[in-house]
């Protein structure tokens, strides 16, 4: 999805079709959030799947617990990647850098607090990772929804669902290319 969205947003921006950026962003969310839902059972049954492929019980158990804790991050990735391409196509890199810097500071502090100070271990690491990614997503969404992107974001649109299948095919081709 990433390569396809990067290309489409760049072309739309270059062609002066700024309003299409928001539509492409929404289409990407639909596809990637659906993909996250489809992938969720792998996270839910990671312990059993790892056992089936011969992983040791100890590693299967630890990875299974961690994967359950990491499900929110799967959905954060599905939201964040299109946001990044949406903002990059408009050269709004400084905003992303500032949010990432703030997330890094918060992530470092809360990692120390939850993992080292309070001794939460893997669960603490997962909580901090989830919180960090969702902090980035929510902060960038507030930036986008506040009107800072001008015509690129004019609100949610049913146009995001039009021609969705061709967008899915393009996304699939992009994923195969990256593999």
PENOR-V728113 format. One record per residue. N is the residue number from 0. RES is the residue in three letters. OMEGA is omega in degrees with one decimal (999 if undefined). Layout:
((N	RES	OMEGA) (N	RES	OMEGA))
This chain:
((0	UNK	-174.4) (1	UNK	-179.1) (2	UNK	179.9) (3	UNK	-178.2) (4	UNK	178.4) (5	UNK	179.2) (6	UNK	-177.4) (7	UNK	179.6) (8	UNK	178.4) (9	UNK	178.7) (10	UNK	-179.5) (11	UNK	-179.5) (12	UNK	-179.8) (13	UNK	-179.7) (14	UNK	179.3) (15	UNK	177.1) (16	UNK	-173.2) (17	UNK	-178.0) (18	UNK	178.3) (19	UNK	179.7) (20	UNK	179.0) (21	UNK	177.7) (22	UNK	177.9) (23	UNK	177.7) (24	UNK	-179.0) (25	UNK	177.4) (26	UNK	179.1) (27	UNK	177.2) (28	UNK	-179.8) (29	UNK	-177.2) (30	UNK	-175.6) (31	UNK	176.4) (32	UNK	174.9) (33	UNK	176.9) (34	UNK	178.1) (35	UNK	177.1) (36	UNK	-179.9) (37	UNK	-179.5) (38	UNK	-177.0) (39	UNK	178.5) (40	UNK	176.5) (41	UNK	177.1) (42	UNK	-176.9) (43	UNK	-177.1) (44	UNK	-178.2) (45	UNK	-179.3) (46	UNK	-178.6) (47	UNK	179.6) (48	UNK	178.2) (49	UNK	175.6) (50	UNK	179.7) (51	UNK	-179.2) (52	UNK	172.2) (53	UNK	177.7) (54	UNK	-179.8) (55	UNK	-179.7) (56	UNK	-178.8) (57	UNK	179.9) (58	UNK	178.2) (59	UNK	-179.8) (60	UNK	-178.4) (61	UNK	179.7) (62	UNK	177.9) (63	UNK	177.7) (64	UNK	-180.0) (65	UNK	-178.3) (66	UNK	176.3) (67	UNK	179.3) (68	UNK	-174.1) (69	UNK	179.6) (70	UNK	177.4) (71	UNK	179.8) (72	UNK	176.1) (73	UNK	179.8) (74	UNK	175.6) (75	UNK	175.9) (76	UNK	-179.0) (77	UNK	177.8) (78	UNK	-170.9) (79	UNK	-174.5) (80	UNK	176.2) (81	UNK	178.1) (82	UNK	-179.6) (83	UNK	179.9) (84	UNK	177.0) (85	UNK	-178.8) (86	UNK	179.1) (87	UNK	-178.2) (88	UNK	178.5) (89	UNK	-178.4) (90	UNK	177.2) (91	UNK	-174.7) (92	UNK	-177.6) (93	UNK	178.3) (94	UNK	179.5) (95	UNK	179.7) (96	UNK	179.4) (97	UNK	178.6) (98	UNK	178.6) (99	UNK	178.5) (100	UNK	177.4) (101	UNK	178.9) (102	UNK	179.3) (103	UNK	179.2) (104	UNK	179.1) (105	UNK	-179.6) (106	UNK	-179.7) (107	UNK	-179.3) (108	UNK	-176.4) (109	UNK	172.7) (110	UNK	178.0) (111	UNK	-176.1) (112	UNK	-173.0) (113	UNK	-175.1) (114	UNK	-174.9) (115	UNK	-174.5) (116	UNK	-176.9) (117	UNK	174.8) (118	UNK	-178.6) (119	UNK	176.6) (120	UNK	-177.7) (121	UNK	178.9) (122	UNK	177.4) (123	UNK	178.0) (124	UNK	179.7) (125	UNK	179.1) (126	UNK	-179.2) (127	UNK	178.5) (128	UNK	178.5) (129	UNK	-178.5) (130	UNK	179.9) (131	UNK	-179.1) (132	UNK	179.8) (133	UNK	173.4) (134	UNK	179.3) (135	UNK	-177.9) (136	UNK	-176.5) (137	UNK	-179.4) (138	UNK	179.3) (139	UNK	175.4) (140	UNK	176.9) (141	UNK	178.0) (142	UNK	-178.1) (143	UNK	-175.7) (144	UNK	-178.1) (145	UNK	-179.7) (146	UNK	-177.6) (147	UNK	-178.3) (148	UNK	176.3) (149	UNK	-177.4) (150	UNK	-177.9) (151	UNK	175.9) (152	UNK	178.6) (153	UNK	178.6) (154	UNK	-179.5) (155	UNK	-174.0) (156	UNK	174.3) (157	UNK	177.1) (158	UNK	178.9) (159	UNK	-178.5) (160	UNK	177.1) (161	UNK	177.8) (162	UNK	-176.3) (163	UNK	-177.3) (164	UNK	178.7) (165	UNK	176.2) (166	UNK	176.9) (167	UNK	179.4) (168	UNK	177.6) (169	UNK	178.7) (170	UNK	179.3) (171	UNK	178.2) (172	UNK	177.7) (173	UNK	179.4) (174	UNK	178.6) (175	UNK	179.7) (176	UNK	-179.3) (177	UNK	176.7) (178	UNK	999))
